[in-house]
């Protein structure tokens, strides 16, 4: 089975996330995209109270596409959500023999060298990089240091979870996610 994981904080999930996943399905021919909301993101300070809400919003946003799946793999652990551990579990679960496809934005890709046991992780995954404005990784450096990746030829979509949380971008999540945010009083400043 040709699968691709899409790990992230999804705080909240928005239309650009969904469009990236749709693009990956069609362009790369994946049979399934597995969204993996981080329970305890190691590189971000987040309230643990939001964890269940972030997970639920991803479930809501992805429910209409049968090729989208949401994994609770990181919610089953009380430790930080390290990609290496998650990737190993996915590889084992699906009995994968090749590298695992891994959607990542340029903002996160530029920081890979700070990730937990990155030298081990980079041998297990094929990164599918989606461009973000202002982030221009030194691709030659990463290629020369053993990273396996390709850049998704999708135009940048200017949507920010941060701006959604601060009520500066309305209509950038699905209506169902917007309703969930309002119903649960999330991101009220």
C-alpha positions as CSV (number, residue, x, y, z in Angstrom):
1,X,0.0,0.0,0.0
2,X,1.3,3.4,-0.9
3,X,0.8,5.6,2.1
4,X,1.9,9.0,3.3
5,X,1.9,10.4,6.8
6,X,1.1,14.0,7.6
7,X,2.2,14.7,11.1
8,X,1.6,18.1,12.7
9,X,0.3,20.2,15.5
10,X,-2.9,21.1,13.6
11,X,-3.7,24.0,16.0
12,X,-6.2,24.2,14.2
13,X,-6.2,22.2,11.0
14,X,-7.1,24.5,8.1
15,X,-7.9,24.4,4.4
16,X,-4.2,24.6,3.3
17,X,-3.5,21.3,5.2
18,X,-6.4,19.6,3.5
19,X,-5.4,21.0,0.1
20,X,-1.8,19.7,0.6
21,X,-3.1,16.3,1.4
22,X,-5.4,16.3,-1.6
23,X,-2.6,17.4,-3.8
24,X,-0.3,14.6,-2.4
25,X,-3.0,12.0,-3.1
26,X,-3.4,13.0,-6.7
27,X,0.1,14.1,-7.7
28,X,2.0,11.3,-6.0
29,X,-0.7,8.6,-6.3
30,X,-0.9,7.7,-2.6
31,X,-3.7,5.4,-1.6
32,X,-4.0,6.9,1.8
33,X,-2.9,10.0,3.8
34,X,-2.6,9.4,7.5
35,X,-2.9,12.6,9.6
36,X,-1.0,12.3,12.9
37,X,-1.9,15.1,15.3
38,X,1.0,15.6,17.8
39,X,-0.1,15.0,21.4
40,X,2.9,16.6,23.0
41,X,4.9,18.5,20.3
42,X,8.5,18.6,21.3
43,X,9.3,21.9,19.6
44,X,6.1,23.9,20.6
45,X,4.6,25.0,23.9
46,X,1.0,23.9,23.8
47,X,-1.6,23.4,26.5
48,X,-2.3,19.7,27.0
49,X,-6.0,20.7,27.3
50,X,-6.0,21.5,23.6
51,X,-4.7,18.0,22.6
52,X,-8.1,16.3,22.5
53,X,-9.6,19.3,20.6
54,X,-6.9,19.4,18.0
55,X,-7.4,15.7,17.4
56,X,-11.2,16.0,17.1
57,X,-10.8,18.9,14.7
58,X,-8.6,16.8,12.5
59,X,-11.2,14.0,12.6
60,X,-13.9,16.5,11.6
61,X,-11.9,18.1,8.8
62,X,-10.9,14.9,7.2
63,X,-14.1,12.9,7.6
64,X,-15.4,13.5,4.0
65,X,-12.4,11.9,2.3
66,X,-12.2,8.1,2.5
67,X,-8.5,8.2,1.7
68,X,-7.8,10.3,4.7
69,X,-7.2,8.6,8.1
70,X,-6.5,10.1,11.5
71,X,-4.1,8.2,13.7
72,X,-4.1,8.4,17.5
73,X,-0.6,6.8,17.6
74,X,0.9,9.8,19.4
75,X,-2.0,10.0,21.8
76,X,-1.3,6.5,23.1
77,X,2.0,7.7,24.6
78,X,2.6,10.0,27.5
79,X,6.0,11.1,26.1
80,X,6.7,13.9,23.6
81,X,5.6,13.2,20.0
82,X,9.0,12.4,18.4
83,X,8.7,11.6,14.7
84,X,11.2,8.8,14.8
85,X,9.1,6.8,17.3
86,X,5.9,7.5,15.3
87,X,7.6,6.5,12.0
88,X,8.9,3.3,13.4
89,X,5.4,2.4,14.7
90,X,3.8,3.2,11.3
91,X,6.4,1.2,9.5
92,X,5.8,-1.8,11.8
93,X,2.0,-1.5,11.6
94,X,1.9,-1.4,7.8
95,X,4.9,-3.8,7.4
96,X,6.5,-1.3,5.1
97,X,9.7,-2.2,3.2
98,X,10.5,1.1,1.6
99,X,10.9,4.6,3.1
100,X,7.8,6.1,4.6
101,X,6.4,9.2,2.8
102,X,6.2,12.1,5.1
103,X,4.5,15.5,4.4
104,X,6.4,18.5,5.8
105,X,6.4,22.2,5.3
106,X,9.6,24.1,4.5
107,X,9.3,25.8,7.9
108,X,9.7,22.5,9.7
109,X,12.1,21.0,7.1
110,X,14.6,23.9,7.8
111,X,14.7,22.8,11.5
112,X,15.2,19.0,10.9
113,X,18.7,19.1,12.3
114,X,17.2,19.8,15.7
115,X,14.8,16.9,15.7
116,X,15.2,13.9,18.0
117,X,17.6,11.3,16.5
118,X,17.4,12.9,13.0
119,X,20.2,10.7,11.7
120,X,18.1,7.7,12.3
121,X,14.8,9.2,11.1
122,X,16.3,10.5,7.8
123,X,17.1,6.9,6.8
124,X,13.5,5.8,7.2
125,X,11.5,8.6,5.4
126,X,11.0,10.3,2.1
127,X,10.1,13.9,2.8
128,X,7.4,15.5,0.6
129,X,8.2,19.2,1.1
130,X,5.5,21.8,0.7
131,X,6.7,25.4,0.3
132,X,5.9,28.1,2.9
133,X,6.6,31.8,2.4
134,X,9.8,33.0,3.9
135,X,11.4,29.6,4.4
136,X,14.0,28.6,1.9
137,X,15.9,25.6,3.0
138,X,19.5,24.9,1.8
139,X,18.4,21.9,-0.3
140,X,21.9,21.1,-1.4
141,X,23.0,20.8,2.2
142,X,20.2,18.5,3.1
143,X,20.7,16.4,-0.1
144,X,24.5,16.1,0.7
145,X,23.7,15.0,4.2
146,X,21.6,12.1,3.3
147,X,18.1,13.4,3.3
148,X,15.7,11.9,0.8
149,X,13.1,14.4,-0.3
150,X,11.2,16.0,-3.2
151,X,9.4,19.3,-3.4
152,X,5.7,19.2,-4.1
153,X,5.0,21.5,-7.0
154,X,2.0,23.1,-5.4
155,X,1.6,26.8,-5.2
156,X,1.9,28.3,-1.7
157,X,-1.4,28.9,0.1
158,X,-1.2,31.8,2.6
159,X,-3.1,30.4,5.6
160,X,-1.7,30.4,9.1
161,X,-3.0,28.5,12.1
162,X,-1.5,31.3,14.3
163,X,-3.6,33.9,12.6
164,X,-6.7,31.7,12.7
165,X,-6.2,31.3,16.5
166,X,-5.9,35.1,16.8
167,X,-9.1,35.6,14.8
168,X,-7.2,37.3,12.0
169,X,-8.2,34.8,9.3
170,X,-11.8,33.8,9.1
171,X,-13.2,31.2,6.7
172,X,-9.8,29.4,6.4
173,X,-11.0,26.2,8.1
174,X,-13.9,24.0,7.2
175,X,-17.3,25.2,8.5
176,X,-17.5,22.2,10.8
177,X,-14.2,23.0,12.3
178,X,-15.2,26.7,12.7
179,X,-18.4,25.5,14.5
180,X,-16.4,23.2,16.7
181,X,-14.0,26.0,17.7
182,X,-17.0,28.3,18.6
183,X,-18.9,25.6,20.4
184,X,-15.9,24.7,22.6
185,X,-14.7,28.3,23.1
186,X,-11.3,27.6,21.7
187,X,-8.7,30.3,21.0
188,X,-10.5,33.1,22.9
189,X,-8.0,35.8,23.8
